[in-house]
Structure formats: structure tokens, C-alpha cells
């Protein structure tokens, strides 16, 4: 059974930045693997900060091959 979300149109901003909604969901899926009994809240907060910071950061321009 395929549980991936149905592909949908992405916004022009997402396409311009090279964002894929499936990639974001995959990154967020790591949060379900964190053991809440062993510092899970702090670890989840750190990981979520890394993901969100990565989404906010502008994508570097590709180097031109001259």
C-alpha cells in the first residue's frame, strides 16, 4: 500500500527554491523515532530547529561552468 501523499501542484516559490513537499515530510518523519523517555523533548526541539532553519535558508546559486 502506497502511503505517500498524492502529488499536487507546488507553489512557484517552492519550485524556484527546489523544495519538494515529500522531502520535507521525510525530514519530519525522524521525529517519530525519538524516544520521549530519554530527553526526547529537547532532542525533538533541536531537530525541528535544524529542519526549519534549513527551509528558511536561501538556496545557494549553482556555480557556472565556464
C-alpha positions in Angstrom: 0.0 0.0 0.0 1.4 3.3 -1.0 1.1 5.8 1.8 2.8 8.7 0.1 0.7 11.9 -0.4 -0.8 12.4 -3.8 1.4 14.7 -5.9 -0.1 18.1 -6.1 0.9 21.4 -7.6 3.6 23.2 -5.8 3.8 26.9 -5.5 6.2 28.9 -7.8 8.2 29.8 -4.7 8.7 26.1 -3.8 9.7 25.2 -7.4 12.1 28.2 -7.5 13.8 27.1 -4.3 13.9 23.4 -5.3 11.6 22.3 -2.4 9.8 19.1 -2.6 7.0 18.5 -0.1 7.8 14.8 0.1 11.4 15.7 1.2 10.1 17.9 4.0 7.8 15.2 5.2 10.7 12.7 5.1 12.8 15.0 7.2 9.9 15.5 9.7 9.4 11.7 10.0 12.5 11.4 12.1 10.6 13.0 15.0 8.5 9.8 15.4 11.7 7.8 16.1 12.7 9.9 19.1 12.3 8.1 22.5 10.4 10.5 24.7 11.7 8.8 27.8 15.3 9.8 27.2 15.4 13.5 26.6 13.1 13.3 23.7 11.6 16.8 24.0 15.0 18.5 23.9 16.2 16.4 21.0 12.9 16.9 19.0 13.2 20.6 19.5 16.8 20.6 18.2 16.0 18.5 15.2 12.9 20.6 14.4 15.0 23.8 14.6 17.5 22.3 12.1 14.8 21.4 9.7 13.0 24.8 9.9 16.4 26.7 9.7 17.2 24.7 6.5 13.9 25.6 5.0 14.4 29.3 5.8 17.9 29.5 4.4 18.1 30.6 0.8 19.4 28.0 -1.6 22.9 28.8 -3.0 23.2 29.6 -6.6 24.7 26.9 -8.7 28.3 27.5 -9.8 28.5 28.3 -13.5 30.7 26.0 -15.6 32.9 28.4 -17.6 
